[in-house]
Amino acid sequence: MSPLHLSHFTAALLFAVFASVVFGITQRNTTREMIHYGAYCFALFIGGVIVAGWAMWLLKH
Amino acid sequence: MAANVDVSAATPAPEITAKAVMAPVVGFLVPGGGHLIQKKWGRGLLLMVSIVAMFVLGLLMEGKLYSFNTGDILDILGFFGDIGSGGMYFVGKMMDLGQGNIARATADYGTKYLIVAGLLNIVAMADAWHIAIGKKP
């Protein structure tokens, strides 16, 4: 089995997709609410990655 | 004054049916299975795809599957996260997968994928239980 090489951003993106799907389905009751909450979680995950990335860049420079 | 309100009378205990017991058990063995046996096809398949994909990607990234241990606290917690994957964890262990690779940074991402797949499966099991006892539609 050859190892999979993902960049940090790709790994974070896939993580955000899968975790958001599960959070959306399990934390809300209607389909509409599930989609909204899943999208909200995804935006927070990706927004957090970008903010943390820039924060680390600022700390380095 | 709202003191001494009998809460147990207002919220009756959920009825323990065979489905209420089976849903989280099947969900533990097969991610999303607890929803599928309750005919929640869409939710079950999405949960299955998400959790299985995280687990498989974790293995492909050479993540580590923890065994039971009494060592470092993070290793102990890693085991409890991993075992949430249920059936996939036992199959992975039987096939001797998840050896980890400390030489590669992405292997550490894989370890986190494996732990989070287990934790998400526990959340999915709790959701299947809530559907089975009628707390959630």
N, CA and C atoms of all chains as a GROMACS GRO file, in nm:
protein
  594
    1MET      N    1   0.085  -0.119   0.000
    1MET     CA    2   0.000   0.000   0.000
    1MET      C    3   0.089   0.125   0.000
    2SER      N    4   0.085   0.199  -0.111
    2SER     CA    5   0.171   0.318  -0.117
    2SER      C    6   0.112   0.431  -0.035
    3PRO      N    7   0.196   0.501   0.041
    3PRO     CA    8   0.144   0.607   0.128
    3PRO      C    9   0.089   0.725   0.048
    4LEU      N   10  -0.009   0.790   0.106
    4LEU     CA   11  -0.074   0.904   0.043
    4LEU      C   12  -0.006   1.031   0.093
    5HIS      N   13   0.035   1.117  -0.001
    5HIS     CA   14   0.102   1.242   0.037
    5HIS      C   15   0.007   1.358   0.012
    6LEU      N   16  -0.049   1.412   0.117
    6LEU     CA   17  -0.138   1.528   0.104
    6LEU      C   18  -0.068   1.650   0.163
    7SER      N   19  -0.096   1.766   0.103
    7SER     CA   20  -0.043   1.888   0.163
    7SER      C   21  -0.123   1.916   0.290
    8HIS      N   22  -0.069   2.003   0.373
    8HIS     CA   23  -0.140   2.037   0.498
    8HIS      C   24  -0.278   2.095   0.466
    9PHE      N   25  -0.285   2.182   0.365
    9PHE     CA   26  -0.414   2.246   0.332
    9PHE      C   27  -0.514   2.143   0.279
   10THR      N   28  -0.470   2.052   0.193
   10THR     CA   29  -0.560   1.950   0.140
   10THR      C   30  -0.612   1.861   0.252
   11ALA      N   31  -0.520   1.824   0.343
   11ALA     CA   32  -0.561   1.740   0.457
   11ALA      C   33  -0.664   1.814   0.542
   12ALA      N   34  -0.642   1.943   0.565
   12ALA     CA   35  -0.736   2.022   0.646
   12ALA      C   36  -0.869   2.038   0.574
   13LEU      N   37  -0.863   2.053   0.441
   13LEU     CA   38  -0.986   2.069   0.361
   13LEU      C   39  -1.072   1.942   0.368
   14LEU      N   40  -1.009   1.827   0.348
   14LEU     CA   41  -1.083   1.699   0.354
   14LEU      C   42  -1.138   1.675   0.495
   15PHE      N   43  -1.055   1.706   0.593
   15PHE     CA   44  -1.099   1.692   0.733
   15PHE      C   45  -1.224   1.777   0.756
   16ALA      N   46  -1.222   1.902   0.706
   16ALA     CA   47  -1.335   1.993   0.725
   16ALA      C   48  -1.461   1.940   0.657
   17VAL      N   49  -1.445   1.884   0.537
   17VAL     CA   50  -1.562   1.831   0.463
   17VAL      C   51  -1.628   1.718   0.542
   18PHE      N   52  -1.548   1.619   0.583
   18PHE     CA   53  -1.605   1.501   0.650
   18PHE      C   54  -1.662   1.536   0.787
   19ALA      N   55  -1.588   1.615   0.863
   19ALA     CA   56  -1.637   1.651   0.997
   19ALA      C   57  -1.764   1.736   0.986
   20SER      N   58  -1.771   1.825   0.888
   20SER     CA   59  -1.889   1.911   0.872
   20SER      C   60  -2.012   1.830   0.835
   21VAL      N   61  -1.993   1.729   0.749
   21VAL     CA   62  -2.106   1.643   0.711
   21VAL      C   63  -2.163   1.574   0.836
   22VAL      N   64  -2.073   1.518   0.918
   22VAL     CA   65  -2.119   1.446   1.038
   22VAL      C   66  -2.184   1.544   1.136
   23PHE      N   67  -2.121   1.659   1.159
   23PHE     CA   68  -2.179   1.757   1.252
   23PHE      C   69  -2.317   1.803   1.203
   24GLY      N   70  -2.326   1.833   1.074
   24GLY     CA   71  -2.453   1.881   1.019
   24GLY      C   72  -2.565   1.779   1.039
   25ILE      N   73  -2.537   1.652   1.009
   25ILE     CA   74  -2.640   1.548   1.020
   25ILE      C   75  -2.678   1.523   1.165
   26THR      N   76  -2.579   1.520   1.254
   26THR     CA   77  -2.607   1.477   1.391
   26THR      C   78  -2.656   1.589   1.483
   27GLN      N   79  -2.626   1.713   1.449
   27GLN     CA   80  -2.658   1.821   1.543
   27GLN      C   81  -2.785   1.898   1.509
   28ARG      N   82  -2.851   1.866   1.399
   28ARG     CA   83  -2.974   1.938   1.362
   28ARG      C   84  -3.082   1.837   1.323
   29ASN      N   85  -3.207   1.886   1.321
   29ASN     CA   86  -3.320   1.795   1.304
   29ASN      C   87  -3.378   1.789   1.162
   30THR      N   88  -3.379   1.899   1.091
   30THR     CA   89  -3.437   1.898   0.957
   30THR      C   90  -3.327   1.905   0.851
   31THR      N   91  -3.361   1.861   0.730
   31THR     CA   92  -3.261   1.858   0.622
   31THR      C   93  -3.204   1.998   0.595
   32ARG      N   94  -3.293   2.096   0.593
   32ARG     CA   95  -3.250   2.234   0.567
   32ARG      C   96  -3.151   2.282   0.674
   33GLU      N   97  -3.186   2.255   0.800
   33GLU     CA   98  -3.098   2.296   0.911
   33GLU      C   99  -2.964   2.221   0.905
   34MET      N  100  -2.971   2.094   0.865
   34MET     CA  101  -2.848   2.014   0.856
   34MET      C  102  -2.752   2.075   0.753
   35ILE      N  103  -2.807   2.112   0.636
   35ILE     CA  104  -2.723   2.170   0.531
   35ILE      C  105  -2.664   2.302   0.578
   36HIS      N  106  -2.747   2.386   0.640
   36HIS     CA  107  -2.698   2.516   0.688
   36HIS      C  108  -2.590   2.498   0.794
   37TYR      N  109  -2.613   2.409   0.889
   37TYR     CA  110  -2.517   2.391   0.997
   37TYR      C  111  -2.387   2.328   0.944
   38GLY      N  112  -2.400   2.232   0.850
   38GLY     CA  113  -2.282   2.172   0.791
   38GLY      C  114  -2.198   2.276   0.717
   39ALA      N  115  -2.266   2.362   0.641
   39ALA     CA  116  -2.194   2.468   0.569
   39ALA      C  117  -2.129   2.566   0.667
   40TYR      N  118  -2.198   2.595   0.776
   40TYR     CA  119  -2.145   2.686   0.879
   40TYR      C  120  -2.018   2.626   0.941
   41CYS      N  121  -2.024   2.498   0.976
   41CYS     CA  122  -1.906   2.431   1.034
   41CYS      C  123  -1.790   2.429   0.935
   42PHE      N  124  -1.821   2.401   0.808
   42PHE     CA  125  -1.716   2.398   0.706
   42PHE      C  126  -1.649   2.535   0.694
   43ALA      N  127  -1.731   2.641   0.692
   43ALA     CA  128  -1.675   2.776   0.684
   43ALA      C  129  -1.588   2.807   0.805
   44LEU      N  130  -1.632   2.765   0.923
   44LEU     CA  131  -1.551   2.789   1.044
   44LEU      C  132  -1.419   2.712   1.039
   45PHE      N  133  -1.425   2.587   0.994
   45PHE     CA  134  -1.302   2.507   0.984
   45PHE      C  135  -1.202   2.575   0.890
   46ILE      N  136  -1.250   2.606   0.768
   46ILE     CA  137  -1.159   2.664   0.668
   46ILE      C  138  -1.115   2.805   0.710
   47GLY      N  139  -1.209   2.883   0.763
   47GLY     CA  140  -1.173   3.017   0.812
   47GLY      C  141  -1.068   3.006   0.922
   48GLY      N  142  -1.084   2.909   1.011
   48GLY     CA  143  -0.987   2.889   1.119
   48GLY      C  144  -0.850   2.853   1.066
   49VAL      N  145  -0.848   2.768   0.963
   49VAL     CA  146  -0.719   2.728   0.902
   49VAL      C  147  -0.649   2.850   0.842
   50ILE      N  148  -0.726   2.932   0.770
   50ILE     CA  149  -0.666   3.050   0.705
   50ILE      C  150  -0.618   3.151   0.808
   51VAL      N  151  -0.699   3.176   0.911
   51VAL     CA  152  -0.660   3.270   1.016
   51VAL      C  153  -0.536   3.218   1.089
   52ALA      N  154  -0.536   3.089   1.124
   52ALA     CA  155  -0.420   3.032   1.194
   52ALA      C  156  -0.296   3.037   1.105
   53GLY      N  157  -0.315   3.014   0.974
   53GLY     CA  158  -0.202   3.019   0.881
   53GLY      C  159  -0.140   3.158   0.876
   54TRP      N  160  -0.227   3.261   0.865
   54TRP     CA  161  -0.175   3.398   0.863
   54TRP      C  162  -0.113   3.436   0.998
   55ALA      N  163  -0.172   3.390   1.108
   55ALA     CA  164  -0.116   3.419   1.241
   55ALA      C  165   0.024   3.360   1.254
   56MET      N  166   0.044   3.239   1.202
   56MET     CA  167   0.177   3.178   1.209
   56MET      C  168   0.275   3.251   1.118
   57TRP      N  169   0.224   3.298   1.002
   57TRP     CA  170   0.311   3.374   0.911
   57TRP      C  171   0.357   3.504   0.979
   58LEU      N  172   0.263   3.573   1.048
   58LEU     CA  173   0.297   3.697   1.117
   58LEU      C  174   0.396   3.672   1.231
   59LEU      N  175   0.379   3.560   1.301
   59LEU     CA  176   0.472   3.529   1.410
   59LEU      C  177   0.613   3.504   1.357
   60LYS      N  178   0.618   3.443   1.239
   60LYS     CA  179   0.749   3.410   1.182
   60LYS      C  180   0.821   3.536   1.131
   61HIS      N  181   0.743   3.631   1.075
   61HIS     CA  182   0.805   3.751   1.018
   61HIS      C  183   0.806   3.866   1.118
   62MET      N  184  -4.153   3.106   4.335
   62MET     CA  185  -4.040   3.017   4.358
   62MET      C  186  -4.061   2.887   4.281
   63ALA      N  187  -3.960   2.850   4.206
   63ALA     CA  188  -3.972   2.729   4.125
   63ALA      C  189  -3.893   2.613   4.186
   64ALA      N  190  -3.874   2.617   4.317
   64ALA     CA  191  -3.795   2.513   4.383
   64ALA      C  192  -3.877   2.384   4.394
   65ASN      N  193  -3.805   2.273   4.406
   65ASN     CA  194  -3.865   2.142   4.427
   65ASN      C  195  -3.959   2.099   4.314
   66VAL      N  196  -3.925   2.132   4.190
   66VAL     CA  197  -4.004   2.088   4.076
   66VAL      C  198  -3.962   1.946   4.042
   67ASP      N  199  -4.058   1.857   4.026
   67ASP     CA  200  -4.028   1.718   3.994
   67ASP      C  201  -4.001   1.706   3.844
   68VAL      N  202  -3.875   1.710   3.808
   68VAL     CA  203  -3.838   1.707   3.666
   68VAL      C  204  -3.869   1.571   3.604
   69SER      N  205  -3.855   1.463   3.682
   69SER     CA  206  -3.878   1.329   3.627
   69SER      C  207  -4.021   1.312   3.577
   70ALA      N  208  -4.115   1.383   3.639
   70ALA     CA  209  -4.254   1.372   3.596
   70ALA      C  210  -4.276   1.443   3.463
   71ALA      N  211  -4.198   1.552   3.440
   71ALA     CA  212  -4.215   1.629   3.317
   71ALA      C  213  -4.148   1.562   3.197
   72THR      N  214  -4.036   1.494   3.219
   72THR     CA  215  -3.963   1.429   3.110
   72THR      C  216  -3.955   1.278   3.136
   73PRO      N  217  -4.046   1.202   3.079
   73PRO     CA  218  -4.045   1.058   3.103
   73PRO      C  219  -3.920   0.993   3.044
   74ALA      N  220  -3.872   0.889   3.110
   74ALA     CA  221  -3.753   0.818   3.062
   74ALA      C  222  -3.782   0.755   2.927
   75PRO      N  223  -3.684   0.754   2.835
   75PRO     CA  224  -3.708   0.694   2.704
   75PRO      C  225  -3.734   0.544   2.715
   76GLU      N  226  -3.821   0.497   2.627
   76GLU     CA  227  -3.853   0.354   2.628
   76GLU      C  228  -3.738   0.276   2.562
   77ILE      N  229  -3.688   0.175   2.631
   77ILE     CA  230  -3.577   0.095   2.579
   77ILE      C  231  -3.634  -0.019   2.495
   78THR      N  232  -3.628  -0.002   2.365
   78THR     CA  233  -3.676  -0.105   2.274
   78THR      C  234  -3.556  -0.178   2.214
   79ALA      N  235  -3.584  -0.286   2.141
   79ALA     CA  236  -3.476  -0.360   2.076
   79ALA      C  237  -3.404  -0.270   1.975
   80LYS      N  238  -3.481  -0.186   1.906
   80LYS     CA  239  -3.421  -0.095   1.808
   80LYS      C  240  -3.330   0.007   1.876
   81ALA      N  241  -3.373   0.052   1.994
   81ALA     CA  242  -3.292   0.151   2.067
   81ALA      C  243  -3.159   0.092   2.111
   82VAL      N  244  -3.156  -0.038   2.134
   82VAL     CA  245  -3.030  -0.104   2.173
   82VAL      C  246  -2.948  -0.135   2.049
   83MET      N  247  -3.017  -0.184   1.944
   83MET     CA  248  -2.945  -0.228   1.824
   83MET      C  249  -2.884  -0.112   1.745
   84ALA      N  250  -2.953   0.002   1.741
   84ALA     CA  251  -2.906   0.113   1.657
   84ALA      C  252  -2.763   0.156   1.692
   85PRO      N  253  -2.732   0.187   1.819
   85PRO     CA  254  -2.593   0.225   1.847
   85PRO      C  255  -2.494   0.110   1.832
   86VAL      N  256  -2.540  -0.013   1.858
   86VAL     CA  257  -2.448  -0.128   1.844
   86VAL      C  258  -2.410  -0.148   1.698
   87VAL      N  259  -2.511  -0.145   1.609
   87VAL     CA  260  -2.483  -0.159   1.466
   87VAL      C  261  -2.401  -0.038   1.417
   88GLY      N  262  -2.434   0.080   1.470
   88GLY     CA  263  -2.358   0.201   1.433
   88GLY      C  264  -2.213   0.190   1.476
   89PHE      N  265  -2.187   0.123   1.586
   89PHE     CA  266  -2.048   0.103   1.633
   89PHE      C  267  -1.974   0.010   1.539
   90LEU      N  268  -2.040  -0.097   1.498
   90LEU     CA  269  -1.973  -0.196   1.413
   90LEU      C  270  -1.957  -0.146   1.270
   91VAL      N  271  -2.061  -0.079   1.219
   91VAL     CA  272  -2.056  -0.026   1.081
   91VAL      C  273  -2.097   0.121   1.086
   92PRO      N  274  -2.007   0.214   1.058
   92PRO     CA  275  -2.042   0.356   1.064
   92PRO      C  276  -2.166   0.386   0.977
   93GLY      N  277  -2.263   0.455   1.036
   93GLY     CA  278  -2.386   0.487   0.964
   93GLY      C  279  -2.488   0.374   0.968
   94GLY      N  280  -2.448   0.257   1.014
   94GLY     CA  281  -2.538   0.141   1.017
   94GLY      C  282  -2.658   0.162   1.108
   95GLY      N  283  -2.636   0.236   1.216
   95GLY     CA  284  -2.746   0.263   1.310
   95GLY      C  285  -2.857   0.343   1.245
   96HIS      N  286  -2.821   0.428   1.150
   96HIS     CA  287  -2.921   0.506   1.076
   96HIS      C  288  -2.984   0.420   0.967
   97LEU      N  289  -2.902   0.339   0.901
   97LEU     CA  290  -2.954   0.256   0.790
   97LEU      C  291  -3.059   0.157   0.838
   98ILE      N  292  -3.040   0.096   0.957
   98ILE     CA  293  -3.140  -0.001   1.004
   98ILE      C  294  -3.270   0.069   1.044
   99GLN      N  295  -3.265   0.201   1.058
   99GLN     CA  296  -3.388   0.276   1.087
   99GLN      C  297  -3.444   0.343   0.961
  100LYS      N  298  -3.392   0.298   0.846
  100LYS     CA  299  -3.436   0.345   0.715
  100LYS      C  300  -3.409   0.494   0.694
  101LYS      N  301  -3.306   0.545   0.759
  101LYS     CA  302  -3.260   0.682   0.733
  101LYS      C  303  -3.147   0.670   0.631
  102TRP      N  304  -3.186   0.640   0.506
  102TRP     CA  305  -3.086   0.602   0.404
  102TRP      C  306  -2.987   0.713   0.373
  103GLY      N  307  -3.037   0.833   0.349
  103GLY     CA  308  -2.948   0.943   0.311
  103GLY      C  309  -2.848   0.976   0.420
  104ARG      N  310  -2.898   0.993   0.540
  104ARG     CA  311  -2.810   1.026   0.653
  104ARG      C  312  -2.710   0.913   0.679
  105GLY      N  313  -2.760   0.789   0.674
  105GLY     CA  314  -2.673   0.675   0.700
  105GLY      C  315  -2.560   0.664   0.600
  106LEU      N  316  -2.594   0.682   0.472
  106LEU     CA  317  -2.490   0.671   0.368
  106LEU      C  318  -2.389   0.784   0.379
  107LEU      N  319  -2.438   0.906   0.406
  107LEU     CA  320  -2.344   1.019   0.419
  107LEU      C  321  -2.251   0.999   0.539
  108LEU      N  322  -2.306   0.952   0.650
  108LEU     CA  323  -2.222   0.926   0.768
  108LEU      C  324  -2.121   0.816   0.738
  109MET      N  325  -2.169   0.711   0.670
  109MET     CA  326  -2.080   0.599   0.637
  109MET      C  327  -1.965   0.646   0.548
  110VAL      N  328  -1.999   0.718   0.440
  110VAL     CA  329  -1.896   0.764   0.347
  110VAL      C  330  -1.796   0.854   0.418
  111SER      N  331  -1.846   0.948   0.500
  111SER     CA  332  -1.757   1.043   0.566
  111SER      C  333  -1.663   0.974   0.664
  112ILE      N  334  -1.718   0.888   0.749
  112ILE     CA  335  -1.637   0.826   0.855
  112ILE      C  336  -1.542   0.722   0.797
  113VAL      N  337  -1.593   0.640   0.703
  113VAL     CA  338  -1.505   0.539   0.642
  113VAL      C  339  -1.394   0.608   0.562
  114ALA      N  340  -1.429   0.714   0.489
  114ALA     CA  341  -1.327   0.786   0.410
  114ALA      C  342  -1.219   0.843   0.502
  115MET      N  343  -1.259   0.900   0.615
  115MET     CA  344  -1.159   0.954   0.708
  115MET      C  345  -1.068   0.843   0.759
  116PHE      N  346  -1.128   0.730   0.793
  116PHE     CA  347  -1.049   0.618   0.845
  116PHE      C  348  -0.951   0.566   0.740
  117VAL      N  349  -1.001   0.545   0.618
  117VAL     CA  350  -0.916   0.490   0.511
  117VAL      C  351  -0.805   0.590   0.474
  118LEU      N  352  -0.841   0.719   0.465
  118LEU     CA  353  -0.738   0.820   0.435
  118LEU      C  354  -0.633   0.823   0.546
  119GLY      N  355  -0.678   0.808   0.670
  119GLY     CA  356  -0.582   0.804   0.783
  119GLY      C  357  -0.483   0.691   0.768
  120LEU      N  358  -0.533   0.575   0.727
  120LEU     CA  359  -0.443   0.460   0.706
  120LEU      C  360  -0.351   0.484   0.587
  121LEU      N  361  -0.408   0.540   0.478
  121LEU     CA  362  -0.325   0.565   0.359
  121LEU      C  363  -0.217   0.668   0.387
  122MET      N  364  -0.242   0.759   0.482
  122MET     CA  365  -0.140   0.859   0.518
  122MET      C  366  -0.041   0.803   0.620
  123GLU      N  367  -0.049   0.672   0.643
  123GLU     CA  368   0.040   0.603   0.738
  123GLU      C  369   0.019   0.650   0.882
  124GLY      N  370  -0.108   0.677   0.915
  124GLY     CA  371  -0.140   0.712   1.053
  124GLY      C  372  -0.125   0.592   1.145
  125LYS      N  373  -0.121   0.620   1.275
  125LYS     CA  374  -0.102   0.514   1.374
  125LYS      C  375  -0.235   0.476   1.438
  126LEU      N  376  -0.262   0.344   1.442
  126LEU     CA  377  -0.378   0.292   1.516
  126LEU      C  378  -0.327   0.249   1.653
  127TYR      N  379  -0.373   0.316   1.756
  127TYR     CA  380  -0.324   0.285   1.891
  127TYR      C  381  -0.381   0.154   1.942
  128SER      N  382  -0.299   0.080   2.017
  128SER     CA  383  -0.347  -0.037   2.090
  128SER      C  384  -0.375   0.006   2.233
  129PHE      N  385  -0.442  -0.082   2.309
  129PHE     CA  386  -0.466  -0.051   2.450
  129PHE      C  387  -0.331  -0.034   2.518
  130ASN      N  388  -0.319   0.070   2.597
  130ASN     CA  389  -0.191   0.095   2.665
  130ASN      C  390  -0.215   0.172   2.794
  131THR      N  391  -0.115   0.169   2.880
  131THR     CA  392  -0.124   0.244   3.006
  131THR      C  393  -0.005   0.340   3.016
  132GLY      N  394   0.038   0.389   2.901
  132GLY     CA  395   0.155   0.476   2.898
  132GLY      C  396   0.119   0.623   2.906
  133ASP      N  397   0.167   0.698   2.808
  133ASP     CA  398   0.144   0.842   2.803
  133ASP      C  399  -0.006   0.871   2.790
  134ILE      N  400  -0.050   0.981   2.853
  134ILE     CA  401  -0.194   1.012   2.853
  134ILE      C  402  -0.246   1.032   2.710
  135LEU      N  403  -0.165   1.090   2.622
  135LEU     CA  404  -0.210   1.111   2.484
  135LEU      C  405  -0.225   0.978   2.409
  136ASP      N  406  -0.138   0.881   2.443
  136ASP     CA  407  -0.150   0.748   2.382
  136ASP      C  408  -0.278   0.678   2.431
  137ILE      N  409  -0.307   0.696   2.560
  137ILE     CA  410  -0.429   0.633   2.615
  137ILE      C  411  -0.552   0.695   2.548
  138LEU      N  412  -0.554   0.829   2.538
  138LEU     CA  413  -0.668   0.896   2.475
  138LEU      C  414  -0.677   0.861   2.327
  139GLY      N  415  -0.560   0.844   2.263
  139GLY     CA  416  -0.558   0.804   2.123
  139GLY      C  417  -0.626   0.670   2.102
  140PHE      N  418  -0.602   0.578   2.196
  140PHE     CA  419  -0.667   0.446   2.187
  140PHE      C  420  -0.819   0.460   2.198
  141PHE      N  421  -0.864   0.541   2.296
  141PHE     CA  422  -1.010   0.555   2.313
  141PHE      C  423  -1.074   0.625   2.194
  142GLY      N  424  -1.001   0.715   2.130
  142GLY     CA  425  -1.053   0.776   2.007
  142GLY      C  426  -1.060   0.674   1.895
  143ASP      N  427  -0.952   0.598   1.878
  143ASP     CA  428  -0.945   0.500   1.769
  143ASP      C  429  -1.053   0.392   1.780
  144ILE      N  430  -1.077   0.347   1.903
  144ILE     CA  431  -1.169   0.233   1.919
  144ILE      C  432  -1.313   0.273   1.891
  145GLY      N  433  -1.340   0.403   1.884
  145GLY     CA  434  -1.473   0.449   1.845
  145GLY      C  435  -1.509   0.406   1.704
  146SER      N  436  -1.408   0.378   1.622
  146SER     CA  437  -1.435   0.332   1.485
  146SER      C  438  -1.492   0.191   1.481
  147GLY      N  439  -1.490   0.124   1.594
  147GLY     CA  440  -1.557  -0.006   1.607
  147GLY      C  441  -1.504  -0.112   1.513
  148GLY      N  442  -1.591  -0.159   1.423
  148GLY     CA  443  -1.556  -0.267   1.333
  148GLY      C  444  -1.432  -0.237   1.250
  149MET      N  445  -1.421  -0.113   1.203
  149MET     CA  446  -1.305  -0.078   1.119
  149MET      C  447  -1.176  -0.088   1.201
  150TYR      N  448  -1.183  -0.050   1.329
  150TYR     CA  449  -1.064  -0.057   1.415
  150TYR      C  450  -1.016  -0.202   1.427
  151PHE      N  451  -1.112  -0.292   1.455
  151PHE     CA  452  -1.073  -0.432   1.475
  151PHE      C  453  -1.022  -0.494   1.346
  152VAL      N  454  -1.084  -0.462   1.232
  152VAL     CA  455  -1.035  -0.513   1.103
  152VAL      C  456  -0.895  -0.459   1.076
  153GLY      N  457  -0.876  -0.330   1.099
  153GLY     CA  458  -0.744  -0.269   1.078
  153GLY      C  459  -0.637  -0.334   1.163
  154LYS      N  460  -0.671  -0.361   1.289
  154LYS     CA  461  -0.574  -0.424   1.379
  154LYS      C  462  -0.544  -0.567   1.336
  155MET      N  463  -0.650  -0.640   1.292
  155MET     CA  464  -0.629  -0.778   1.248
  155MET      C  465  -0.541  -0.783   1.125
  156MET      N  466  -0.554  -0.682   1.037
  156MET     CA  467  -0.472  -0.678   0.915
  156MET      C  468  -0.337  -0.612   0.940
  157ASP      N  469  -0.309  -0.580   1.065
  157ASP     CA  470  -0.181  -0.520   1.104
  157ASP      C  471  -0.157  -0.386   1.035
  158LEU      N  472  -0.265  -0.309   1.014
  158LEU     CA  473  -0.252  -0.177   0.952
  158LEU      C  474  -0.231  -0.073   1.063
  159GLY      N  475  -0.198   0.049   1.020
  159GLY     CA  476  -0.185   0.158   1.117
  159GLY      C  477  -0.063   0.149   1.204
  160GLN      N  478   0.052   0.120   1.141
  160GLN     CA  479   0.177   0.111   1.217
  160GLN      C  480   0.237   0.248   1.247
  161GLY      N  481   0.194   0.350   1.170
  161GLY     CA  482   0.249   0.484   1.190
  161GLY      C  483   0.385   0.499   1.124
  162ASN      N  484   0.429   0.624   1.108
  162ASN     CA  485   0.560   0.651   1.049
  162ASN      C  486   0.607   0.785   1.104
  163ILE      N  487   0.693   0.780   1.206
  163ILE     CA  488   0.732   0.904   1.273
  163ILE      C  489   0.823   0.991   1.186
  164ALA      N  490   0.872   0.936   1.074
  164ALA     CA  491   0.963   1.011   0.988
  164ALA      C  492   0.888   1.109   0.898
  165ARG      N  493   0.756   1.093   0.885
  165ARG     CA  494   0.680   1.178   0.792
  165ARG      C  495   0.574   1.259   0.867
  166ALA      N  496   0.570   1.390   0.836
  166ALA     CA  497   0.474   1.478   0.904
  166ALA      C  498   0.330   1.440   0.868
  167THR      N  499   0.308   1.400   0.742
  167THR     CA  500   0.171   1.368   0.701
  167THR      C  501   0.119   1.243   0.769
  168ALA      N  502   0.210   1.158   0.819
  168ALA     CA  503   0.164   1.040   0.894
  168ALA      C  504   0.095   1.085   1.022
  169ASP      N  505   0.141   1.196   1.078
  169ASP     CA  506   0.077   1.248   1.200
  169ASP      C  507  -0.064   1.299   1.168
  170TYR      N  508  -0.081   1.358   1.048
  170TYR     CA  509  -0.218   1.396   1.006
  170TYR      C  510  -0.305   1.270   1.001
  171GLY      N  511  -0.247   1.164   0.947
  171GLY     CA  512  -0.322   1.038   0.936
  171GLY      C  513  -0.365   0.986   1.072
  172THR      N  514  -0.276   0.998   1.171
  172THR     CA  515  -0.310   0.955   1.308
  172THR      C  516  -0.430   1.034   1.359
  173LYS      N  517  -0.431   1.164   1.331
  173LYS     CA  518  -0.543   1.248   1.376
  173LYS      C  519  -0.671   1.212   1.300
  174TYR      N  520  -0.659   1.182   1.172
  174TYR     CA  521  -0.776   1.137   1.094
  174TYR      C  522  -0.837   1.012   1.158
  175LEU      N  523  -0.752   0.918   1.197
  175LEU     CA  524  -0.801   0.792   1.255
  175LEU      C  525  -0.874   0.818   1.387
  176ILE      N  526  -0.816   0.903   1.471
  176ILE     CA  527  -0.878   0.933   1.601
  176ILE      C  528  -1.012   1.004   1.580
  177VAL      N  529  -1.012   1.103   1.490
  177VAL     CA  530  -1.136   1.181   1.470
  177VAL      C  531  -1.243   1.095   1.403
  178ALA      N  532  -1.204   1.002   1.316
  178ALA     CA  533  -1.303   0.911   1.257
  178ALA      C  534  -1.374   0.834   1.368
  179GLY      N  535  -1.298   0.789   1.468
  179GLY     CA  536  -1.357   0.717   1.580
  179GLY      C  537  -1.448   0.806   1.661
  180LEU      N  538  -1.405   0.929   1.688
  180LEU     CA  539  -1.488   1.022   1.768
  180LEU      C  540  -1.616   1.059   1.693
  181LEU      N  541  -1.605   1.080   1.561
  181LEU     CA  542  -1.725   1.112   1.482
  181LEU      C  543  -1.820   0.994   1.480
  182ASN      N  544  -1.766   0.872   1.481
  182ASN     CA  545  -1.854   0.755   1.483
  182ASN      C  546  -1.930   0.746   1.615
  183ILE      N  547  -1.867   0.788   1.724
  183ILE     CA  548  -1.937   0.789   1.853
  183ILE      C  549  -2.052   0.891   1.848
  184VAL      N  550  -2.028   1.007   1.786
  184VAL     CA  551  -2.134   1.107   1.771
  184VAL      C  552  -2.248   1.050   1.686
  185ALA      N  553  -2.212   0.977   1.580
  185ALA     CA  554  -2.314   0.917   1.492
  185ALA      C  555  -2.394   0.810   1.567
  186MET      N  556  -2.327   0.734   1.655
  186MET     CA  557  -2.396   0.633   1.736
  186MET      C  558  -2.497   0.700   1.829
  187ALA      N  559  -2.457   0.810   1.891
  187ALA     CA  560  -2.548   0.882   1.981
  187ALA      C  561  -2.669   0.935   1.904
  188ASP      N  562  -2.644   0.980   1.781
  188ASP     CA  563  -2.754   1.030   1.697
  188ASP      C  564  -2.851   0.917   1.661
  189ALA      N  565  -2.795   0.799   1.629
  189ALA     CA  566  -2.880   0.683   1.598
  189ALA      C  567  -2.966   0.646   1.719
  190TRP      N  568  -2.908   0.654   1.838
  190TRP     CA  569  -2.982   0.627   1.962
  190TRP      C  570  -3.097   0.728   1.979
  191HIS      N  571  -3.067   0.856   1.957
  191HIS     CA  572  -3.171   0.959   1.971
  191HIS      C  573  -3.287   0.938   1.872
  192ILE      N  574  -3.254   0.895   1.752
  192ILE     CA  575  -3.361   0.866   1.654
  192ILE      C  576  -3.443   0.745   1.701
  193ALA      N  577  -3.372   0.644   1.753
  193ALA     CA  578  -3.441   0.519   1.793
  193ALA      C  579  -3.536   0.542   1.911
  194ILE      N  580  -3.501   0.633   2.002
  194ILE     CA  581  -3.591   0.656   2.118
  194ILE      C  582  -3.691   0.766   2.089
  195GLY      N  583  -3.691   0.819   1.966
  195GLY     CA  584  -3.790   0.917   1.926
  195GLY      C  585  -3.760   1.059   1.968
  196LYS      N  586  -3.636   1.084   2.015
  196LYS     CA  587  -3.598   1.219   2.056
  196LYS      C  588  -3.568   1.308   1.937
  197LYS      N  589  -3.537   1.245   1.823
  197LYS     CA  590  -3.502   1.319   1.702
  197LYS      C  591  -3.577   1.257   1.584
  198PRO      N  592  -3.630   1.339   1.494
  198PRO     CA  593  -3.703   1.282   1.378
  198PRO      C  594  -3.611   1.212   1.279
   0.00000   0.00000   0.00000
